[in-house]
């Protein structure tokens, strides 16, 4: 089947057609021509108001499979990712059982191979993600693990130090979520004026920054590559900016939804806004936006956390943390991130691929069609009734967002919307 994307703006910096409106013809999963004028095709997609980029890559997502398939299985996760514009998704290891053996790596890759979106397993640092005994990281790397993380923070300084040392031998990436769990235990939201008003125990920014400061000292001592996942505060941005200026090999990401809400939005106790790290102040959000613009924050992630109603339809302090966000991540970033199109693509496609060691893809004749077509200025209303994810814990239901995915292409497959 021949599919023509007509007159789209090419947004691949390494493409000879960068910054130009071109007609891209795709046949059997390959870009067969890029021309100024339209050519014959079986299906034509109007791209005159759209941007064509390389396929997007999410660096942090959860799958319910194995263990919680009722929340999300591989098929539904891949379907939601394709709708959201993602051709590649890195999945966290904290499933049941934990992804800590090479057979589990192969299992996840095999199950997603038939889908448009390819899953890339992140393997556990420690056995059962308990922070005690190290996994066989070399074997996991050889099996295809793209990074190493326990999904939550690793409390032991010794484990972090040894992991940084060990991963240098395989040029591996340590992904750590900065959170001192002794300070965040039994908390429900950001510690501040609103937590006091609502009578909820809050988690202080110190829980995050203390952990970042410790890990940066360890990184400076031992070397290696360290990635902080899900930063949420102005002070965290400052610490990481200073570490980069010192030449440390440190990167970080922020969840898209952290840009859209603050702790002031929790006054109605909407459990779909209960996330970890919590939504913080407007000043923190402004610092995150600034960190994205100046390159301190390298990547924007979905932090897709599908949950069943039994985990969310509860009193606020009893509900679990997380948002089912795969289908709204890009639109959230386009709506609230204040980025140029080039910066947006760097954060959601180029940088995550580079950090995970995935091959870069390009928009050029003869290359595989790993593409996302989107209209950055188109407004649309997200509806859970049309969601393909199994979970419904998304606070953007019936909200207007800016930035609509029109089509996603990968592995000879495509999803066209609208």
Secondary structure, 3 states (H helix, E strand, C coil): CEEEEEEEEECCCCCCCCCCEEEEEEECCEEEEEECCCCCCCEEEECCCCEEEECEEEEEECCCCCCCCCCCCHHHHHHHHHHCCEEEEEECCCCCCCCCCHHHHHHHHHHHCCCCCEEEECECCEHHHCCCCECCHHHHHHHCCCCECCCCCCCCHHHHHHHHHHHHHHCCCEEEECCCHHHHCCCCEECCHHHHHHCCCEECCHHHHHHHHHHHHHHHHHCCCEEEECCCCHHHHHHHHHHHHCCCCEEEEEEHHHHCCCHHHHCCCCHHHCCCCCCCCHHHHHHHHHHHHCCCCCEEECCECCCCHHHHCCCHHHCCCCECCCCCHHHHHHHHCCCCHHHHHHHHHHHHHHHHCCCCCCCCCCCECCEEEEEEEEEEECCHHHCCCCCCCCCCCCCEEEEEEEEEEECCEEEECC
